[in-house]
Amino acid sequence: MKTPPKTATTDMEVTSIRLEKVLKERLKELSGNQGYQALIRDILWNYVQQKSGEYRPQFIPSDIRVIFEATAKKDESCVLTGKLINQNESMLLGLTIYGDLVPLSIDSLD
């Protein structure tokens, strides 16, 4: 997850948001020392990047648990190498330790 560089809180705009009490408590539990407001900002930046097409997940080979042979139905980009996988080209699908199913080029795990 690649978020923009950290901004000083004095340079941020104050925004009010209403959250269910149970959601706020869960966010606090998940955030640890980071703080739940920083976690919410990370979540929102990830959402914006995914919706805008800027999101590029970053994985390493040890993140891949299982691979499946597949055929690209559209152009894809290997998450390990960035190599283009053309439409109708043989490829692999990798199931990551995080539960993501990601495109892999055939030689990316060699």
Stockholm file with secondary structure:
# STOCKHOLM 1.0

chainA/1-110         MKTPPKTATTDMEVTSIRLEKVLKERLKELSGNQGYQALIRDILWNYVQQKSGEYRPQFIPSDIRVIFEATAKKDESCVLTGKLINQNESMLLGLTIYGDLVPLSIDSLD
#=GR chainA/1-110 SS CCCCCCCCGGGSCCCCCCCCHHHHHHHHHHHGGGCHHHHHHHHHHHHHHHHHTCCCCCCCGGGEEEEEEEECSSCEECTTTCCEECTTCEEEEEEETTSCEEEECTTTTC
#=GC SS_cons         CCCCCCCCGGGSCCCCCCCCHHHHHHHHHHHGGGCHHHHHHHHHHHHHHHHHTCCCCCCCGGGEEEEEEEECSSCEECTTTCCEECTTCEEEEEEETTSCEEEECTTTTC
//
